[in-house]
């Protein structure tokens, strides 16, 4: 089974070339190069919960600290966590990757 990126799962249209990019802008998760390969995803597509400015419930979300409580309730977050099992990366590890460490 192919592991989906958040924009494929949620069908938000904010991926590169997506139908909502003109209206809402390209999602930062689809541009986060430092997370390429995380949970076998493309860029930040399987770690959107740590990326500021990603969309949830039709609303652009703020910083990791502001949005994480909602993200852990998200069906996509839960699916990634289940698919990855013991290989699920901690948010602190991914935040270090974003910083380039």
C-alpha distances in whole Angstrom, upper triangle without the diagonal:
4,6,9,13,15,17,14,13,17,18,21,22,23,21,23,25,23,26,27,28,31,32,30,30,27,25,25,22,21,24,24,24,25,21,19,16,17,14,12,13,16,19,19,16,15,18,20,22,24,25,28,28,25,25,24,26,27,29,29,29,31,31,29,32,32,29,27,28,27,23,23,23,20,17,15,17,16,13,13,15,13,10,13,15,18,17,17,20,23,24,28,26,24,27,29,26,27,31,30,31
4,6,10,13,14,11,11,15,16,19,19,20,18,19,21,20,23,24,24,28,29,27,26,23,21,22,19,18,20,21,20,21,18,16,14,14,12,10,10,12,16,16,13,12,16,18,20,22,22,26,26,22,22,22,24,25,27,26,27,29,29,27,30,30,27,25,27,25,22,22,22,19,17,14,16,16,12,12,15,14,11,13,16,18,17,17,19,22,23,26,24,22,25,27,24,25,28,28,29
4,7,10,12,10,9,13,14,17,18,18,16,18,20,19,22,23,23,27,27,25,24,21,19,19,16,15,18,18,18,19,15,13,11,11,8,7,7,10,13,13,10,9,12,14,16,18,19,22,22,19,19,19,21,23,24,24,23,25,25,23,26,27,23,22,23,22,18,18,19,16,14,11,12,13,10,8,12,11,8,10,13,16,14,13,15,18,19,22,20,18,21,23,21,21,25,25,26
4,6,8,6,6,9,11,13,14,15,13,15,17,16,18,19,19,23,23,21,21,18,16,17,13,13,16,16,17,18,15,13,12,12,10,9,7,9,12,11,8,8,11,12,15,17,17,20,20,16,16,16,18,19,21,20,20,23,23,21,24,25,21,20,22,20,17,17,18,15,13,9,11,13,10,9,13,13,11,12,16,18,16,15,16,19,19,22,21,18,21,23,21,20,24,24,26
4,6,5,6,9,10,11,12,12,10,12,15,13,16,16,16,20,21,18,17,14,12,13,9,9,12,13,14,15,12,11,11,11,10,9,6,7,9,8,4,5,9,9,12,14,14,16,16,13,13,14,16,17,18,17,17,20,20,18,22,22,19,18,20,18,15,16,17,14,13,9,11,13,11,9,13,14,12,13,17,19,17,15,15,18,17,20,19,16,18,20,18,17,21,21,23
4,5,5,6,8,8,10,10,9,13,15,13,15,15,15,19,19,16,16,13,10,11,8,9,12,13,15,16,13,13,14,12,12,12,9,10,11,9,5,6,8,7,10,12,12,14,13,10,10,10,13,13,15,14,14,17,17,16,19,19,15,15,17,15,12,14,14,11,10,7,9,12,10,10,13,15,14,15,18,20,18,16,16,17,16,19,19,16,18,20,19,17,21,22,24
4,6,5,5,6,7,7,6,10,12,9,11,11,12,15,15,13,13,11,9,11,9,8,12,13,16,18,15,15,15,15,15,14,11,10,11,10,7,9,11,9,12,15,13,15,13,10,9,11,13,12,14,13,15,17,19,18,21,21,17,18,20,17,15,17,17,13,13,10,12,15,14,13,17,18,17,18,21,24,22,19,20,21,19,23,22,19,20,23,21,19,23,24,26
4,6,5,8,8,10,8,12,13,10,12,13,14,18,18,16,16,14,12,15,12,11,15,16,18,20,17,16,16,16,15,14,11,11,13,12,9,10,13,12,15,18,17,19,17,14,13,13,15,15,17,17,18,21,22,21,24,24,20,20,22,20,17,19,18,15,13,10,13,15,13,13,17,17,16,18,21,24,22,20,20,22,21,25,24,21,23,25,23,22,25,26,28
4,6,8,11,12,11,15,16,13,15,15,17,20,20,18,18,16,14,16,13,13,17,18,20,21,18,17,17,16,14,14,12,13,15,13,10,10,13,12,14,17,17,19,17,14,12,12,13,14,16,17,17,20,22,20,23,22,19,19,20,17,14,16,15,12,10,7,11,12,10,11,14,15,14,16,19,22,20,18,19,21,20,24,23,20,22,25,23,22,26,27,29
4,5,9,10,11,14,16,12,13,13,14,18,17,15,16,14,12,15,13,13,17,18,20,22,19,19,19,18,17,17,14,15,16,14,11,12,13,11,13,16,16,17,15,12,10,9,9,10,13,13,15,18,20,19,22,20,17,17,18,15,13,15,14,10,9,8,11,13,12,13,16,17,17,19,21,24,23,20,21,22,21,24,24,21,22,26,24,23,26,27,29
4,6,8,9,12,13,9,10,10,12,15,15,13,14,13,12,15,13,13,16,18,21,23,20,20,20,20,19,19,16,15,16,15,12,14,16,14,16,19,17,18,16,13,11,11,11,11,14,14,16,20,22,21,24,23,20,20,22,18,17,19,18,14,13,11,15,17,15,16,19,20,19,21,24,27,25,23,24,25,23,27,27,23,25,28,26,24,28,29,31
4,6,8,11,12,8,8,7,9,12,11,10,11,10,9,13,12,11,15,17,20,22,20,20,21,20,20,20,17,16,16,15,12,14,15,13,15,17,15,16,13,10,8,9,10,8,11,11,13,17,19,19,22,21,17,19,20,17,16,19,18,14,14,13,15,18,17,17,20,22,21,23,26,28,27,24,24,25,23,26,26,23,23,27,25,23,26,27,30
4,6,8,8,4,5,5,7,10,10,9,9,9,9,13,12,11,14,17,19,22,20,20,21,21,21,21,17,15,16,15,13,16,17,14,17,19,17,17,14,12,10,12,13,11,13,13,16,19,21,22,25,23,20,22,24,21,19,22,21,18,18,16,18,21,20,20,23,25,24,25,28,31,28,26,26,27,25,28,28,24,25,28,25,23,26,28,30
4,7,8,5,7,5,5,9,9,7,6,5,5,9,9,8,11,13,16,19,17,17,19,19,20,20,16,14,14,13,11,15,15,12,15,17,14,14,11,9,9,12,13,11,12,11,14,16,18,19,22,21,18,20,22,20,18,21,21,18,18,16,18,21,20,19,23,25,24,24,28,30,27,25,24,25,23,25,25,22,22,25,22,20,23,24,27
4,6,5,8,8,7,11,12,11,9,6,6,9,8,6,9,12,14,17,15,15,17,17,18,17,13,11,11,11,9,13,14,12,16,17,14,15,13,11,11,14,16,14,15,14,16,18,19,20,23,23,20,21,24,21,19,22,22,19,19,16,18,21,20,18,22,24,22,23,26,28,26,23,23,24,22,25,24,20,21,24,21,19,22,23,26
4,5,9,10,7,10,13,12,9,6,8,10,10,7,8,12,13,17,16,15,17,19,20,18,15,12,11,13,12,15,17,15,19,19,16,17,15,13,14,17,20,18,18,17,19,20,22,22,26,25,23,24,27,25,22,25,26,23,23,20,21,24,23,21,25,27,25,25,29,31,28,26,25,26,24,27,26,22,23,25,22,19,22,23,26
4,7,8,7,9,12,12,10,8,11,13,14,11,12,16,17,21,20,18,21,22,23,21,18,15,15,16,15,19,20,18,22,23,20,20,18,16,16,19,21,18,20,18,21,23,24,25,29,28,26,27,30,27,25,28,28,25,24,22,24,27,25,24,28,29,27,28,32,34,31,29,28,30,28,30,29,26,26,28,25,23,26,26,30
4,6,6,8,10,10,9,8,10,13,13,11,13,16,18,21,20,19,21,22,22,21,18,15,16,16,14,17,19,17,20,21,19,19,16,14,14,16,17,15,17,16,19,21,23,24,27,26,23,25,27,24,22,25,25,22,22,19,21,24,23,22,26,27,26,27,30,33,30,28,28,29,27,29,29,25,26,28,26,24,27,27,30
4,6,7,8,9,10,10,12,16,16,14,16,20,22,25,24,23,25,25,25,24,21,19,19,19,17,20,22,19,22,24,21,21,18,16,14,17,17,14,16,16,19,22,25,26,29,27,25,26,28,25,24,27,26,23,23,21,23,26,25,24,28,29,28,29,33,35,33,30,30,32,29,32,32,28,29,31,29,27,30,31,34
4,6,5,6,7,8,10,14,15,13,15,18,21,24,23,23,25,25,25,25,21,19,19,18,17,20,20,17,20,21,19,18,15,13,12,14,14,11,13,13,16,19,21,23,26,24,22,24,26,23,21,25,24,21,21,20,22,25,24,24,27,29,28,29,32,35,32,30,29,30,28,30,30,27,27,30,28,25,28,29,32
4,5,5,4,5,8,11,13,11,13,16,18,21,21,21,23,24,25,24,20,18,17,17,16,19,20,17,19,20,17,17,13,12,12,15,16,13,14,13,16,18,20,22,25,23,22,24,26,23,22,25,26,22,23,21,23,26,25,24,27,30,28,29,32,34,32,29,29,29,27,29,29,25,25,28,26,23,25,26,30
4,6,6,8,11,14,16,15,16,19,21,25,24,24,27,27,28,28,24,21,20,20,19,23,23,20,23,24,20,19,16,15,15,18,19,15,16,15,18,20,23,25,27,26,24,27,29,26,25,29,29,25,26,24,26,29,29,28,31,33,32,33,36,38,36,33,32,33,30,32,32,29,28,31,29,26,28,29,33
4,6,9,11,15,17,16,17,20,23,26,25,26,28,28,29,29,25,23,22,21,20,23,23,20,22,23,20,18,14,14,13,16,16,12,13,12,16,18,21,23,26,24,22,25,27,24,23,27,27,24,25,23,25,28,28,28,31,33,32,33,36,38,36,33,32,32,29,32,32,29,28,31,29,26,28,30,33
4,7,8,11,13,13,15,17,20,23,22,23,25,25,26,26,22,20,19,18,17,20,20,16,18,19,16,14,11,11,10,13,13,10,10,9,12,15,17,20,22,20,18,21,23,21,20,24,23,21,22,20,22,25,25,25,27,30,29,30,33,35,33,30,29,29,26,28,29,25,24,27,26,23,25,27,30
4,6,9,12,11,11,14,17,20,20,20,23,23,24,24,21,18,17,16,16,19,19,15,18,18,15,13,10,10,11,14,16,13,12,10,13,15,17,19,22,20,19,21,24,22,20,24,25,22,23,21,22,26,25,24,27,30,29,29,32,34,31,29,27,28,25,27,27,23,23,25,23,20,23,24,27
4,6,9,7,8,11,14,17,16,17,19,20,21,21,17,14,13,13,12,16,16,13,16,16,13,13,10,9,10,14,16,14,14,11,13,15,17,18,21,20,19,21,23,21,19,23,24,21,22,19,20,24,23,22,25,27,26,26,29,31,28,26,25,25,22,24,24,21,20,23,21,18,20,22,25
4,5,5,7,9,12,15,14,15,17,17,18,18,15,13,11,10,10,13,12,9,12,13,9,9,7,6,7,11,14,12,12,9,11,12,14,15,18,17,15,17,20,18,16,19,20,17,19,16,17,20,20,19,21,24,23,23,26,28,25,22,21,22,19,21,21,17,17,20,18,15,18,20,23
4,5,5,6,10,12,11,13,16,15,17,18,14,12,9,8,9,12,11,8,11,10,7,7,6,6,9,13,16,15,14,10,11,11,12,13,16,16,14,16,19,18,16,19,20,18,20,17,17,20,20,18,21,24,23,22,25,26,24,21,19,19,16,18,18,15,14,16,15,12,14,16,19
4,5,5,9,10,9,10,13,12,13,14,10,9,7,4,6,8,8,6,9,9,6,8,8,6,9,12,15,15,14,12,12,13,13,12,16,16,14,15,18,17,14,17,18,16,17,14,14,17,17,15,17,20,19,19,22,23,20,18,16,17,14,16,16,12,13,15,13,11,14,15,18
4,6,8,11,10,10,12,13,14,14,10,7,6,6,6,10,10,9,12,13,10,12,11,9,11,14,17,17,16,14,15,16,16,16,20,20,18,18,21,20,17,20,21,18,19,15,16,19,19,16,19,22,20,20,23,25,22,20,18,20,17,20,19,15,16,18,15,13,16,17,20
4,6,9,9,9,13,13,16,15,12,9,6,7,9,12,12,11,14,13,10,12,11,11,14,17,20,19,18,15,16,16,16,16,20,20,19,19,23,22,19,22,24,21,22,19,19,22,22,19,22,24,23,22,25,26,23,21,19,20,18,19,18,15,15,16,14,11,14,14,18
4,6,6,7,11,11,14,14,11,9,5,5,8,11,10,9,12,11,8,11,11,11,14,17,21,20,19,16,16,16,14,14,18,19,17,18,21,21,18,20,23,20,21,18,17,21,21,18,20,23,21,20,23,24,20,18,16,17,15,16,15,11,11,13,10,7,11,11,14
4,5,5,9,10,14,13,11,8,5,7,10,12,12,12,15,14,12,14,15,15,18,21,24,24,23,20,19,19,18,17,21,22,21,21,24,24,21,23,25,23,24,20,20,23,22,19,21,24,22,20,23,24,20,19,17,18,16,17,15,12,13,13,9,8,11,10,13
4,6,9,9,13,13,11,10,7,8,11,12,11,12,15,12,11,14,16,16,19,21,25,25,24,21,20,19,17,16,19,21,20,19,23,23,20,22,25,23,24,20,19,22,22,18,20,23,21,19,22,21,18,17,14,15,14,14,12,9,10,9,6,5,8,7,10
4,6,5,9,10,8,8,5,5,8,9,8,10,12,10,10,14,15,14,17,19,23,23,23,20,19,18,17,15,18,20,18,17,21,21,18,19,22,20,20,17,16,19,18,15,16,19,17,15,18,18,15,13,11,13,11,13,10,7,9,10,7,7,10,10,12
4,6,9,8,6,5,4,6,8,9,10,12,15,14,13,16,18,16,19,21,24,25,24,22,21,21,20,18,22,23,21,20,24,23,20,21,24,21,21,18,17,20,18,15,17,20,17,15,19,19,15,15,13,15,15,16,13,11,13,13,10,10,14,12,14
4,6,5,5,6,7,8,9,9,10,13,15,15,15,19,20,18,21,22,25,26,26,24,23,23,22,20,23,25,23,21,24,24,20,21,23,21,21,17,16,18,17,13,15,17,14,13,16,16,13,12,11,14,15,16,13,11,14,15,11,13,16,14,16
4,5,6,8,8,7,8,7,7,11,12,12,13,17,19,16,19,20,23,24,24,22,21,21,19,17,20,22,20,18,21,21,17,17,20,18,18,15,13,15,14,11,12,15,13,10,13,14,10,9,8,11,11,13,10,8,12,12,10,11,15,14,15
4,5,9,10,9,9,6,8,11,13,13,15,18,20,17,19,20,22,24,24,23,21,22,21,18,21,23,20,18,20,20,16,16,18,17,16,13,11,13,11,8,9,11,9,7,10,11,8,7,8,11,12,14,12,10,14,15,13,15,18,17,18
4,7,9,10,9,7,10,13,15,16,17,20,21,19,21,21,24,25,26,24,23,25,23,21,24,26,23,21,24,23,19,19,21,19,18,14,14,16,13,10,12,14,10,9,13,14,11,11,11,15,15,18,15,13,17,18,15,16,19,19,19
4,6,7,5,5,8,10,13,14,14,17,18,15,17,18,21,22,23,21,20,22,21,19,22,23,21,19,22,21,17,18,20,17,17,13,13,15,13,10,13,15,12,11,15,17,13,12,12,15,15,18,15,13,16,17,14,15,18,18,19
4,6,5,7,10,11,14,15,14,17,17,15,17,18,21,22,22,20,20,21,21,19,23,24,21,21,24,22,19,20,22,19,19,15,15,18,16,13,16,18,16,15,19,20,17,16,15,18,17,19,17,14,16,18,14,14,18,17,19
4,6,8,9,10,13,12,11,14,15,13,16,18,21,21,21,18,18,19,18,17,21,22,20,19,22,22,18,20,22,19,20,16,16,19,18,15,17,20,18,17,20,21,18,16,15,17,15,17,15,12,13,15,11,11,14,14,16
4,6,5,6,9,9,8,11,12,10,13,15,18,19,18,16,15,16,15,13,17,18,16,15,19,18,14,16,19,16,17,13,13,16,15,12,15,18,16,15,18,19,16,14,13,14,12,14,13,10,11,13,11,9,13,14,16
4,6,6,9,11,10,13,13,10,12,13,16,17,17,15,15,17,16,15,19,19,16,16,19,17,14,16,17,14,14,11,11,14,13,10,13,16,14,14,17,19,16,14,14,15,14,17,16,12,14,17,14,13,17,17,19
4,6,8,10,10,14,15,12,13,14,17,18,19,17,16,18,17,15,18,19,16,14,17,16,12,13,15,13,12,9,8,11,10,7,10,12,11,10,14,15,13,10,10,12,12,15,14,11,13,16,14,14,17,18,19
4,6,6,7,11,13,10,12,13,16,18,17,16,14,15,14,11,14,16,13,11,14,14,10,11,14,12,13,10,8,11,12,9,10,13,13,12,14,16,13,10,9,10,8,12,11,8,10,13,11,11,14,15,17
4,5,5,8,9,6,9,10,13,14,14,12,10,12,11,10,13,13,11,10,13,12,9,11,13,11,12,9,8,12,13,11,12,16,15,15,17,19,17,14,13,13,10,13,14,10,11,15,13,12,15,17,19
4,6,8,10,8,9,9,13,15,13,12,9,10,9,7,10,10,7,6,9,9,6,8,11,9,12,10,7,11,13,11,12,15,16,15,17,18,17,13,12,11,8,12,13,10,11,14,14,13,16,18,19
4,7,10,9,12,12,16,17,15,13,10,10,8,5,8,10,8,7,11,11,9,11,14,13,15,13,11,14,16,13,14,17,18,16,18,19,17,14,11,10,7,9,10,8,7,11,11,9,12,14,16
4,6,6,10,12,15,16,14,11,9,8,7,6,10,11,9,10,13,13,11,13,16,14,17,14,13,16,18,15,16,20,20,19,21,22,20,16,14,14,10,12,13,10,9,12,11,9,11,14,16
4,6,9,11,15,15,12,9,6,5,4,6,9,9,8,10,13,13,12,15,17,16,18,16,15,19,20,18,19,23,23,22,24,25,23,20,18,17,13,14,16,13,11,14,14,11,13,16,18
4,6,9,13,12,9,6,5,5,7,9,12,11,10,12,15,14,13,16,18,16,18,17,16,20,21,19,21,24,24,24,26,28,25,22,20,20,16,18,19,16,14,18,17,14,16,19,21
4,7,10,10,8,6,6,8,9,10,13,12,10,11,14,12,11,14,15,13,15,13,13,17,17,16,18,21,21,21,24,25,23,20,19,18,15,18,19,15,15,18,17,14,17,19,22
4,7,6,5,4,6,9,11,12,15,13,10,12,14,11,10,14,14,12,14,12,13,16,17,17,19,21,22,22,25,27,25,21,21,21,18,20,22,18,18,22,21,18,21,23,26
4,5,5,6,7,10,13,13,15,12,9,11,12,9,8,12,11,9,11,10,11,14,15,16,17,20,20,21,23,26,24,21,21,20,18,21,22,19,19,23,22,20,23,25,27
4,6,8,9,13,16,16,17,15,12,14,14,10,10,13,12,9,11,12,13,15,17,18,19,21,22,24,25,28,27,23,24,23,21,24,26,23,23,27,26,24,27,29,31
4,7,9,13,16,17,19,16,14,16,16,13,13,17,15,13,14,14,16,19,19,20,22,24,25,26,28,31,29,26,26,26,23,26,27,24,24,28,27,24,27,29,32
4,6,10,13,15,16,13,11,14,15,12,13,16,15,14,16,16,17,19,21,21,23,25,26,27,29,31,29,26,25,25,22,24,26,23,22,26,25,22,25,28,30
4,7,10,12,14,12,10,13,15,12,12,16,16,14,17,16,16,20,21,21,22,25,26,26,28,30,28,25,24,23,20,22,23,20,19,23,22,19,21,24,27
4,7,9,10,8,6,10,11,10,10,14,14,13,16,15,15,18,20,19,20,23,24,24,26,27,26,22,21,20,17,19,21,18,16,20,20,17,19,22,24
4,7,8,6,6,9,12,11,11,15,16,16,19,18,17,20,22,21,22,25,26,25,27,28,26,23,21,19,16,17,19,17,15,18,19,16,17,21,22
4,5,5,6,8,11,12,12,14,16,16,20,18,16,20,22,20,21,24,25,24,25,26,24,21,19,17,13,14,16,14,12,15,16,13,14,18,19
4,5,5,6,9,10,9,11,14,14,17,16,14,17,19,17,17,21,22,21,22,22,21,17,15,13,9,11,13,11,9,13,14,12,13,17,18
4,6,6,8,10,10,12,15,16,19,18,16,18,21,20,19,23,24,23,24,24,23,19,17,14,11,12,15,14,11,15,17,15,16,19,20
4,6,7,9,10,12,14,15,18,18,16,19,21,20,20,24,25,24,25,26,25,21,20,17,14,15,18,17,14,18,19,17,18,22,23
4,6,6,6,9,11,11,15,14,12,15,18,17,17,20,22,22,23,24,23,19,18,16,13,15,17,15,14,18,19,17,19,22,23
4,5,5,6,9,10,13,13,10,13,16,15,14,17,19,19,19,20,20,16,15,12,10,12,15,13,13,16,17,16,18,21,21
4,6,6,7,9,13,14,11,13,16,16,15,18,20,20,20,21,21,18,17,15,12,15,18,17,16,20,21,20,22,25,25
4,6,5,7,11,12,10,12,15,15,15,17,20,20,21,22,22,18,18,16,14,17,20,18,18,21,22,21,23,26,26
4,5,5,9,9,7,9,12,12,12,14,16,16,17,19,19,15,15,14,12,15,17,15,15,19,19,18,21,23,24
4,6,8,9,6,7,11,11,10,12,15,15,15,17,17,13,14,12,11,15,16,15,16,19,20,19,22,24,25
4,7,9,7,7,11,12,11,13,16,17,17,19,20,16,17,16,15,18,20,19,20,23,23,23,25,28,28
4,5,5,6,9,10,11,12,14,16,17,19,19,16,17,16,15,19,20,18,19,23,22,22,25,27,28
4,6,5,6,9,10,10,12,14,15,18,18,15,17,18,17,21,22,20,21,25,24,23,27,28,29
4,5,5,6,9,10,10,12,14,17,16,13,15,16,15,19,19,17,19,22,21,20,24,25,26
4,5,5,6,9,10,11,12,15,14,11,12,12,12,16,16,14,16,19,19,18,22,23,24
4,6,5,6,9,10,10,13,14,11,13,14,14,18,18,17,19,22,21,22,25,26,26
4,5,5,6,9,10,13,13,11,14,15,16,19,19,18,20,23,22,22,26,26,27
4,5,5,6,8,11,10,8,10,12,13,16,16,14,17,19,18,19,22,23,23
4,6,5,6,9,9,6,9,10,12,15,15,14,17,19,18,19,22,23,23
4,6,5,9,10,8,12,14,15,19,18,17,20,23,22,23,26,27,27
4,6,9,9,8,12,14,16,19,18,17,20,22,21,22,26,26,26
4,6,5,5,8,11,14,16,15,14,18,19,18,20,23,23,23
4,5,6,9,12,14,17,16,16,19,21,20,22,25,25,24
4,6,8,10,14,16,14,15,19,19,19,22,24,24,23
4,6,9,12,14,12,13,16,17,16,19,21,21,20
4,7,9,12,10,11,14,15,15,17,19,20,19
4,6,8,7,7,10,11,11,13,16,16,15
4,5,5,7,9,10,11,13,15,16,15
4,5,5,6,9,10,11,12,14,14
4,5,5,6,9,10,11,13,11
4,5,5,7,9,10,11,9
4,5,5,6,9,10,10
4,5,5,6,9,9
4,5,5,6,5
4,5,5,5
4,5,8
4,6
4
